Amino acid sequence: MESKIAALISLRLNPVAMLWADEKPTGAVRFKEDAWGCIMWLFASAARGKTAVADRQTFGCLGGGTG
């Protein structure tokens, strides 16, 4: 999805939105089950145009699990 506001103000990276869903999109990046990783890497992937997902088994760090 293209953001008109992001284009007008010449953002280097895309805006990121977080959505709740019952199903994971195919091809989305995520951490391996029960593996540690900072949730910010998922946000960074999303800012670069990829779809990222997290669930109870793949949220990465304690901050991501708390959020």
PDB file of N, CA, C and O in Angstrom:
ATOM      1  N   MET A   1       0.839  -1.159   0.000  1.00  0.00           N
ATOM      2  CA  MET A   1       0.000   0.000   0.000  1.00  0.00           C
ATOM      3  C   MET A   1       0.893   1.233   0.000  1.00  0.00           C
ATOM      4  O   MET A   1       1.849   1.307   0.772  1.00  0.00           O
ATOM      5  N   GLU A   2       0.596   2.173  -0.836  1.00  0.00           N
ATOM      6  CA  GLU A   2       1.345   3.423  -0.897  1.00  0.00           C
ATOM      7  C   GLU A   2       0.708   4.465   0.014  1.00  0.00           C
ATOM      8  O   GLU A   2      -0.514   4.616   0.015  1.00  0.00           O
ATOM      9  N   SER A   3       1.499   5.171   0.772  1.00  0.00           N
ATOM     10  CA  SER A   3       1.019   6.234   1.635  1.00  0.00           C
ATOM     11  C   SER A   3       1.261   7.575   0.948  1.00  0.00           C
ATOM     12  O   SER A   3       2.406   7.926   0.660  1.00  0.00           O
ATOM     13  N   LYS A   4       0.201   8.321   0.687  1.00  0.00           N
ATOM     14  CA  LYS A   4       0.341   9.638   0.053  1.00  0.00           C
ATOM     15  C   LYS A   4       1.082  10.606   0.966  1.00  0.00           C
ATOM     16  O   LYS A   4       1.884  11.415   0.501  1.00  0.00           O
ATOM     17  N   ILE A   5       0.812  10.522   2.261  1.00  0.00           N
ATOM     18  CA  ILE A   5       1.490  11.411   3.218  1.00  0.00           C
ATOM     19  C   ILE A   5       2.988  11.116   3.244  1.00  0.00           C
ATOM     20  O   ILE A   5       3.804  12.036   3.221  1.00  0.00           O
ATOM     21  N   ALA A   6       3.351   9.822   3.293  1.00  0.00           N
ATOM     22  CA  ALA A   6       4.763   9.443   3.312  1.00  0.00           C
ATOM     23  C   ALA A   6       5.471   9.937   2.058  1.00  0.00           C
ATOM     24  O   ALA A   6       6.618  10.377   2.127  1.00  0.00           O
ATOM     25  N   ALA A   7       4.795   9.866   0.908  1.00  0.00           N
ATOM     26  CA  ALA A   7       5.390  10.346  -0.340  1.00  0.00           C
ATOM     27  C   ALA A   7       5.557  11.859  -0.318  1.00  0.00           C
ATOM     28  O   ALA A   7       6.585  12.372  -0.760  1.00  0.00           O
ATOM     29  N   LEU A   8       4.574  12.574   0.185  1.00  0.00           N
ATOM     30  CA  LEU A   8       4.640  14.039   0.224  1.00  0.00           C
ATOM     31  C   LEU A   8       5.756  14.562   1.126  1.00  0.00           C
ATOM     32  O   LEU A   8       6.382  15.575   0.816  1.00  0.00           O
ATOM     33  N   ILE A   9       6.006  13.880   2.232  1.00  0.00           N
ATOM     34  CA  ILE A   9       7.054  14.358   3.137  1.00  0.00           C
ATOM     35  C   ILE A   9       8.366  13.606   2.947  1.00  0.00           C
ATOM     36  O   ILE A   9       9.295  13.761   3.739  1.00  0.00           O
ATOM     37  N   SER A  10       8.440  12.794   1.901  1.00  0.00           N
ATOM     38  CA  SER A  10       9.668  12.091   1.497  1.00  0.00           C
ATOM     39  C   SER A  10      10.274  11.233   2.602  1.00  0.00           C
ATOM     40  O   SER A  10      11.465  11.338   2.894  1.00  0.00           O
ATOM     41  N   LEU A  11       9.450  10.382   3.217  1.00  0.00           N
ATOM     42  CA  LEU A  11       9.983   9.461   4.218  1.00  0.00           C
ATOM     43  C   LEU A  11      10.898   8.447   3.556  1.00  0.00           C
ATOM     44  O   LEU A  11      10.619   7.971   2.455  1.00  0.00           O
ATOM     45  N   ARG A  12      11.977   8.122   4.220  1.00  0.00           N
ATOM     46  CA  ARG A  12      12.920   7.130   3.704  1.00  0.00           C
ATOM     47  C   ARG A  12      12.357   5.717   3.835  1.00  0.00           C
ATOM     48  O   ARG A  12      12.592   4.875   2.968  1.00  0.00           O
ATOM     49  N   LEU A  13      11.617   5.451   4.911  1.00  0.00           N
ATOM     50  CA  LEU A  13      11.011   4.141   5.150  1.00  0.00           C
ATOM     51  C   LEU A  13       9.489   4.277   5.169  1.00  0.00           C
ATOM     52  O   LEU A  13       8.954   5.373   5.338  1.00  0.00           O
ATOM     53  N   ASN A  14       8.805   3.150   4.994  1.00  0.00           N
ATOM     54  CA  ASN A  14       7.341   3.147   4.986  1.00  0.00           C
ATOM     55  C   ASN A  14       6.781   3.264   6.396  1.00  0.00           C
ATOM     56  O   ASN A  14       7.406   2.800   7.350  1.00  0.00           O
ATOM     57  N   PRO A  15       5.601   3.884   6.540  1.00  0.00           N
ATOM     58  CA  PRO A  15       4.916   3.847   7.835  1.00  0.00           C
ATOM     59  C   PRO A  15       4.544   2.397   8.153  1.00  0.00           C
ATOM     60  O   PRO A  15       4.355   1.590   7.244  1.00  0.00           O
ATOM     61  N   VAL A  16       4.441   2.072   9.432  1.00  0.00           N
ATOM     62  CA  VAL A  16       4.133   0.700   9.856  1.00  0.00           C
ATOM     63  C   VAL A  16       2.812   0.705  10.617  1.00  0.00           C
ATOM     64  O   VAL A  16       2.587   1.559  11.474  1.00  0.00           O
ATOM     65  N   ALA A  17       1.953  -0.236  10.306  1.00  0.00           N
ATOM     66  CA  ALA A  17       0.692  -0.417  11.030  1.00  0.00           C
ATOM     67  C   ALA A  17       0.686  -1.810  11.637  1.00  0.00           C
ATOM     68  O   ALA A  17       1.238  -2.749  11.064  1.00  0.00           O
ATOM     69  N   MET A  18       0.061  -1.937  12.793  1.00  0.00           N
ATOM     70  CA  MET A  18      -0.051  -3.233  13.435  1.00  0.00           C
ATOM     71  C   MET A  18      -1.519  -3.615  13.460  1.00  0.00           C
ATOM     72  O   MET A  18      -2.359  -2.858  13.947  1.00  0.00           O
ATOM     73  N   LEU A  19      -1.825  -4.789  12.935  1.00  0.00           N
ATOM     74  CA  LEU A  19      -3.210  -5.249  12.840  1.00  0.00           C
ATOM     75  C   LEU A  19      -3.374  -6.593  13.537  1.00  0.00           C
ATOM     76  O   LEU A  19      -2.447  -7.403  13.554  1.00  0.00           O
ATOM     77  N   TRP A  20      -4.531  -6.828  14.103  1.00  0.00           N
ATOM     78  CA  TRP A  20      -4.866  -8.127  14.674  1.00  0.00           C
ATOM     79  C   TRP A  20      -5.572  -8.935  13.603  1.00  0.00           C
ATOM     80  O   TRP A  20      -6.426  -8.406  12.893  1.00  0.00           O
ATOM     81  N   ALA A  21      -5.229 -10.206  13.475  1.00  0.00           N
ATOM     82  CA  ALA A  21      -5.870 -11.076  12.485  1.00  0.00           C
ATOM     83  C   ALA A  21      -5.926 -12.501  13.018  1.00  0.00           C
ATOM     84  O   ALA A  21      -5.128 -12.887  13.872  1.00  0.00           O
ATOM     85  N   ASP A  22      -6.871 -13.273  12.509  1.00  0.00           N
ATOM     86  CA  ASP A  22      -6.992 -14.667  12.907  1.00  0.00           C
ATOM     87  C   ASP A  22      -6.089 -15.585  12.101  1.00  0.00           C
ATOM     88  O   ASP A  22      -5.780 -16.693  12.539  1.00  0.00           O
ATOM     89  N   GLU A  23      -5.660 -15.133  10.918  1.00  0.00           N
ATOM     90  CA  GLU A  23      -4.810 -15.952  10.061  1.00  0.00           C
ATOM     91  C   GLU A  23      -3.561 -15.178   9.659  1.00  0.00           C
ATOM     92  O   GLU A  23      -3.594 -13.959   9.491  1.00  0.00           O
ATOM     93  N   LYS A  24      -2.451 -15.913   9.507  1.00  0.00           N
ATOM     94  CA  LYS A  24      -1.189 -15.300   9.105  1.00  0.00           C
ATOM     95  C   LYS A  24      -1.135 -15.174   7.583  1.00  0.00           C
ATOM     96  O   LYS A  24      -1.511 -16.108   6.874  1.00  0.00           O
ATOM     97  N   PRO A  25      -0.674 -14.037   7.075  1.00  0.00           N
ATOM     98  CA  PRO A  25      -0.518 -13.898   5.623  1.00  0.00           C
ATOM     99  C   PRO A  25       0.591 -14.825   5.114  1.00  0.00           C
ATOM    100  O   PRO A  25       1.593 -15.032   5.800  1.00  0.00           O
ATOM    101  N   THR A  26       0.413 -15.372   3.931  1.00  0.00           N
ATOM    102  CA  THR A  26       1.453 -16.233   3.369  1.00  0.00           C
ATOM    103  C   THR A  26       2.679 -15.396   3.018  1.00  0.00           C
ATOM    104  O   THR A  26       2.559 -14.266   2.545  1.00  0.00           O
ATOM    105  N   GLY A  27       3.839 -15.957   3.251  1.00  0.00           N
ATOM    106  CA  GLY A  27       5.085 -15.286   2.904  1.00  0.00           C
ATOM    107  C   GLY A  27       5.544 -14.242   3.897  1.00  0.00           C
ATOM    108  O   GLY A  27       6.513 -13.530   3.628  1.00  0.00           O
ATOM    109  N   ALA A  28       4.880 -14.125   5.039  1.00  0.00           N
ATOM    110  CA  ALA A  28       5.263 -13.114   6.029  1.00  0.00           C
ATOM    111  C   ALA A  28       6.513 -13.561   6.790  1.00  0.00           C
ATOM    112  O   ALA A  28       6.718 -14.752   7.023  1.00  0.00           O
ATOM    113  N   VAL A  29       7.344 -12.591   7.171  1.00  0.00           N
ATOM    114  CA  VAL A  29       8.536 -12.889   7.969  1.00  0.00           C
ATOM    115  C   VAL A  29       8.118 -13.047   9.428  1.00  0.00           C
ATOM    116  O   VAL A  29       7.212 -12.362   9.901  1.00  0.00           O
ATOM    117  N   ARG A  30       8.782 -13.946  10.125  1.00  0.00           N
ATOM    118  CA  ARG A  30       8.519 -14.136  11.548  1.00  0.00           C
ATOM    119  C   ARG A  30       9.698 -14.861  12.178  1.00  0.00           C
ATOM    120  O   ARG A  30      10.546 -15.412  11.475  1.00  0.00           O
ATOM    121  N   PHE A  31       9.749 -14.858  13.504  1.00  0.00           N
ATOM    122  CA  PHE A  31      10.783 -15.600  14.213  1.00  0.00           C
ATOM    123  C   PHE A  31      10.397 -17.072  14.248  1.00  0.00           C
ATOM    124  O   PHE A  31       9.225 -17.414  14.095  1.00  0.00           O
ATOM    125  N   LYS A  32      11.382 -17.942  14.450  1.00  0.00           N
ATOM    126  CA  LYS A  32      11.105 -19.362  14.635  1.00  0.00           C
ATOM    127  C   LYS A  32      10.416 -19.551  15.988  1.00  0.00           C
ATOM    128  O   LYS A  32      10.586 -18.742  16.900  1.00  0.00           O
ATOM    129  N   GLU A  33       9.648 -20.613  16.104  1.00  0.00           N
ATOM    130  CA  GLU A  33       8.951 -20.880  17.363  1.00  0.00           C
ATOM    131  C   GLU A  33       9.923 -21.008  18.523  1.00  0.00           C
ATOM    132  O   GLU A  33      10.955 -21.671  18.423  1.00  0.00           O
ATOM    133  N   ASP A  34       9.567 -20.358  19.626  1.00  0.00           N
ATOM    134  CA  ASP A  34      10.333 -20.384  20.875  1.00  0.00           C
ATOM    135  C   ASP A  34      11.779 -19.929  20.721  1.00  0.00           C
ATOM    136  O   ASP A  34      12.634 -20.328  21.511  1.00  0.00           O
ATOM    137  N   ALA A  35      12.071 -19.098  19.716  1.00  0.00           N
ATOM    138  CA  ALA A  35      13.413 -18.542  19.527  1.00  0.00           C
ATOM    139  C   ALA A  35      13.397 -17.079  19.967  1.00  0.00           C
ATOM    140  O   ALA A  35      12.377 -16.399  19.847  1.00  0.00           O
ATOM    141  N   TRP A  36      14.528 -16.601  20.473  1.00  0.00           N
ATOM    142  CA  TRP A  36      14.616 -15.219  20.908  1.00  0.00           C
ATOM    143  C   TRP A  36      14.960 -14.330  19.737  1.00  0.00           C
ATOM    144  O   TRP A  36      15.740 -14.722  18.869  1.00  0.00           O
ATOM    145  N   GLY A  37      14.388 -13.134  19.696  1.00  0.00           N
ATOM    146  CA  GLY A  37      14.719 -12.110  18.714  1.00  0.00           C
ATOM    147  C   GLY A  37      13.985 -10.843  19.092  1.00  0.00           C
ATOM    148  O   GLY A  37      12.863 -10.911  19.594  1.00  0.00           O
ATOM    149  N   CYS A  38      14.582  -9.701  18.866  1.00  0.00           N
ATOM    150  CA  CYS A  38      13.948  -8.432  19.223  1.00  0.00           C
ATOM    151  C   CYS A  38      12.808  -8.130  18.250  1.00  0.00           C
ATOM    152  O   CYS A  38      12.986  -8.193  17.034  1.00  0.00           O
ATOM    153  N   ILE A  39      11.662  -7.810  18.786  1.00  0.00           N
ATOM    154  CA  ILE A  39      10.463  -7.511  17.991  1.00  0.00           C
ATOM    155  C   ILE A  39      10.703  -6.332  17.037  1.00  0.00           C
ATOM    156  O   ILE A  39      10.012  -6.204  16.026  1.00  0.00           O
ATOM    157  N   MET A  40      11.671  -5.481  17.351  1.00  0.00           N
ATOM    158  CA  MET A  40      11.948  -4.326  16.495  1.00  0.00           C
ATOM    159  C   MET A  40      12.450  -4.759  15.117  1.00  0.00           C
ATOM    160  O   MET A  40      12.292  -4.013  14.151  1.00  0.00           O
ATOM    161  N   TRP A  41      13.053  -5.953  15.005  1.00  0.00           N
ATOM    162  CA  TRP A  41      13.474  -6.449  13.682  1.00  0.00           C
ATOM    163  C   TRP A  41      12.258  -6.712  12.807  1.00  0.00           C
ATOM    164  O   TRP A  41      12.317  -6.533  11.591  1.00  0.00           O
ATOM    165  N   LEU A  42      11.155  -7.136  13.417  1.00  0.00           N
ATOM    166  CA  LEU A  42       9.926  -7.329  12.639  1.00  0.00           C
ATOM    167  C   LEU A  42       9.386  -5.981  12.167  1.00  0.00           C
ATOM    168  O   LEU A  42       8.922  -5.863  11.033  1.00  0.00           O
ATOM    169  N   PHE A  43       9.443  -4.969  13.026  1.00  0.00           N
ATOM    170  CA  PHE A  43       9.011  -3.628  12.626  1.00  0.00           C
ATOM    171  C   PHE A  43       9.920  -3.067  11.526  1.00  0.00           C
ATOM    172  O   PHE A  43       9.446  -2.416  10.596  1.00  0.00           O
ATOM    173  N   ALA A  44      11.222  -3.323  11.639  1.00  0.00           N
ATOM    174  CA  ALA A  44      12.154  -2.855  10.609  1.00  0.00           C
ATOM    175  C   ALA A  44      11.856  -3.525   9.270  1.00  0.00           C
ATOM    176  O   ALA A  44      11.921  -2.875   8.226  1.00  0.00           O
ATOM    177  N   SER A  45      11.534  -4.801   9.290  1.00  0.00           N
ATOM    178  CA  SER A  45      11.162  -5.500   8.054  1.00  0.00           C
ATOM    179  C   SER A  45       9.901  -4.897   7.452  1.00  0.00           C
ATOM    180  O   SER A  45       9.808  -4.715   6.238  1.00  0.00           O
ATOM    181  N   ALA A  46       8.931  -4.590   8.308  1.00  0.00           N
ATOM    182  CA  ALA A  46       7.689  -3.976   7.833  1.00  0.00           C
ATOM    183  C   ALA A  46       7.950  -2.587   7.245  1.00  0.00           C
ATOM    184  O   ALA A  46       7.347  -2.218   6.238  1.00  0.00           O
ATOM    185  N   ALA A  47       8.841  -1.824   7.865  1.00  0.00           N
ATOM    186  CA  ALA A  47       9.163  -0.495   7.354  1.00  0.00           C
ATOM    187  C   ALA A  47       9.842  -0.552   5.993  1.00  0.00           C
ATOM    188  O   ALA A  47       9.814   0.420   5.238  1.00  0.00           O
ATOM    189  N   ARG A  48      10.446  -1.683   5.685  1.00  0.00           N
ATOM    190  CA  ARG A  48      11.099  -1.863   4.387  1.00  0.00           C
ATOM    191  C   ARG A  48      10.171  -2.538   3.376  1.00  0.00           C
ATOM    192  O   ARG A  48      10.609  -2.933   2.296  1.00  0.00           O
ATOM    193  N   GLY A  49       8.890  -2.670   3.726  1.00  0.00           N
ATOM    194  CA  GLY A  49       7.896  -3.148   2.772  1.00  0.00           C
ATOM    195  C   GLY A  49       7.495  -4.604   2.876  1.00  0.00           C
ATOM    196  O   GLY A  49       6.680  -5.073   2.081  1.00  0.00           O
ATOM    197  N   LYS A  50       8.055  -5.343   3.850  1.00  0.00           N
ATOM    198  CA  LYS A  50       7.684  -6.753   4.004  1.00  0.00           C
ATOM    199  C   LYS A  50       6.530  -6.878   5.001  1.00  0.00           C
ATOM    200  O   LYS A  50       6.313  -5.986   5.821  1.00  0.00           O
ATOM    201  N   THR A  51       5.809  -7.962   4.926  1.00  0.00           N
ATOM    202  CA  THR A  51       4.784  -8.261   5.912  1.00  0.00           C
ATOM    203  C   THR A  51       5.422  -9.103   7.006  1.00  0.00           C
ATOM    204  O   THR A  51       6.081 -10.102   6.716  1.00  0.00           O
ATOM    205  N   ALA A  52       5.232  -8.712   8.254  1.00  0.00           N
ATOM    206  CA  ALA A  52       5.808  -9.426   9.388  1.00  0.00           C
ATOM    207  C   ALA A  52       4.683  -9.857  10.323  1.00  0.00           C
ATOM    208  O   ALA A  52       3.692  -9.143  10.476  1.00  0.00           O
ATOM    209  N   VAL A  53       4.832 -11.016  10.946  1.00  0.00           N
ATOM    210  CA  VAL A  53       3.818 -11.504  11.879  1.00  0.00           C
ATOM    211  C   VAL A  53       4.461 -12.002  13.166  1.00  0.00           C
ATOM    212  O   VAL A  53       5.626 -12.397  13.188  1.00  0.00           O
ATOM    213  N   ALA A  54       3.675 -11.972  14.231  1.00  0.00           N
ATOM    214  CA  ALA A  54       4.092 -12.526  15.516  1.00  0.00           C
ATOM    215  C   ALA A  54       2.853 -13.144  16.155  1.00  0.00           C
ATOM    216  O   ALA A  54       1.742 -12.638  15.998  1.00  0.00           O
ATOM    217  N   ASP A  55       3.056 -14.234  16.869  1.00  0.00           N
ATOM    218  CA  ASP A  55       1.968 -14.852  17.616  1.00  0.00           C
ATOM    219  C   ASP A  55       2.525 -15.324  18.951  1.00  0.00           C
ATOM    220  O   ASP A  55       3.652 -14.981  19.306  1.00  0.00           O
ATOM    221  N   ARG A  56       1.764 -16.091  19.679  1.00  0.00           N
ATOM    222  CA  ARG A  56       2.201 -16.524  21.018  1.00  0.00           C
ATOM    223  C   ARG A  56       3.485 -17.344  21.000  1.00  0.00           C
ATOM    224  O   ARG A  56       4.219 -17.345  21.989  1.00  0.00           O
ATOM    225  N   GLN A  57       3.774 -18.034  19.914  1.00  0.00           N
ATOM    226  CA  GLN A  57       4.976 -18.856  19.834  1.00  0.00           C
ATOM    227  C   GLN A  57       6.136 -18.149  19.144  1.00  0.00           C
ATOM    228  O   GLN A  57       7.270 -18.621  19.228  1.00  0.00           O
ATOM    229  N   THR A  58       5.885 -17.023  18.458  1.00  0.00           N
ATOM    230  CA  THR A  58       6.944 -16.399  17.653  1.00  0.00           C
ATOM    231  C   THR A  58       7.084 -14.899  17.898  1.00  0.00           C
ATOM    232  O   THR A  58       7.447 -14.168  16.977  1.00  0.00           O
ATOM    233  N   PHE A  59       6.811 -14.420  19.103  1.00  0.00           N
ATOM    234  CA  PHE A  59       6.912 -12.982  19.356  1.00  0.00           C
ATOM    235  C   PHE A  59       8.322 -12.517  19.617  1.00  0.00           C
ATOM    236  O   PHE A  59       8.575 -11.313  19.597  1.00  0.00           O
ATOM    237  N   GLY A  60       9.253 -13.421  19.862  1.00  0.00           N
ATOM    238  CA  GLY A  60      10.655 -13.044  20.024  1.00  0.00           C
ATOM    239  C   GLY A  60      11.045 -12.706  21.432  1.00  0.00           C
ATOM    240  O   GLY A  60      11.396 -13.596  22.206  1.00  0.00           O
ATOM    241  N   CYS A  61      10.992 -11.432  21.789  1.00  0.00           N
ATOM    242  CA  CYS A  61      11.501 -10.966  23.084  1.00  0.00           C
ATOM    243  C   CYS A  61      10.363 -10.781  24.098  1.00  0.00           C
ATOM    244  O   CYS A  61       9.185 -10.850  23.747  1.00  0.00           O
ATOM    245  N   LEU A  62      10.739 -10.548  25.353  1.00  0.00           N
ATOM    246  CA  LEU A  62       9.740 -10.341  26.403  1.00  0.00           C
ATOM    247  C   LEU A  62       8.903  -9.080  26.159  1.00  0.00           C
ATOM    248  O   LEU A  62       7.709  -9.055  26.459  1.00  0.00           O
ATOM    249  N   GLY A  63       9.530  -8.045  25.619  1.00  0.00           N
ATOM    250  CA  GLY A  63       8.775  -6.830  25.289  1.00  0.00           C
ATOM    251  C   GLY A  63       7.706  -7.094  24.249  1.00  0.00           C
ATOM    252  O   GLY A  63       6.592  -6.582  24.354  1.00  0.00           O
ATOM    253  N   GLY A  64       8.041  -7.898  23.239  1.00  0.00           N
ATOM    254  CA  GLY A  64       7.075  -8.257  22.217  1.00  0.00           C
ATOM    255  C   GLY A  64       5.947  -9.103  22.787  1.00  0.00           C
ATOM    256  O   GLY A  64       4.793  -8.948  22.390  1.00  0.00           O
ATOM    257  N   GLY A  65       6.270  -9.986  23.705  1.00  0.00           N
ATOM    258  CA  GLY A  65       5.255 -10.823  24.338  1.00  0.00           C
ATOM    259  C   GLY A  65       4.337 -10.016  25.234  1.00  0.00           C
ATOM    260  O   GLY A  65       3.136 -10.279  25.295  1.00  0.00           O
ATOM    261  N   THR A  66       4.892  -9.037  25.928  1.00  0.00           N
ATOM    262  CA  THR A  66       4.089  -8.183  26.787  1.00  0.00           C
ATOM    263  C   THR A  66       3.141  -7.316  25.971  1.00  0.00           C
ATOM    264  O   THR A  66       1.984  -7.115  26.338  1.00  0.00           O
ATOM    265  N   GLY A  67       3.662  -6.801  24.842  1.00  0.00           N
ATOM    266  CA  GLY A  67       2.834  -5.937  23.975  1.00  0.00           C
ATOM    267  C   GLY A  67       1.715  -6.715  23.370  1.00  0.00           C
ATOM    268  O   GLY A  67       0.916  -6.161  22.615  1.00  0.00           O
TER     269      GLY A  67
END
